[in-house]
Amino acid sequence: MVASMTTLPVIGVPIKSSNSIDGWDSVLSILQMPNGIPVATVALNGAKNAGLLAVRILSSENKELAGKLKKYHKDLEEAVMEKARKVENLSGR
């Protein structure tokens, strides 16, 4: 509903709650917006990715934020590579 009231980007975060149908009701209510009412939708319980998407949108006009996002991505890449090295060492490769 919020998306129909603004021209600003809206990011929908479907949430799995205790009274939901595995979160599907939340996912579908965000995905099934009418034509002309776009909502960017992230994964179920994907608040972190929603925040990162918001930063990505804002960083298109903010160089400082863009630099911080680039550093975050580089740090994430390094963490993944370190985990991959550990797995390779465990498997004896």
Helices and strands as residue ranges (DSSP letters): G 2-5, E 11-12, H 24-31, E 40-41, H 47-59, H 63-91
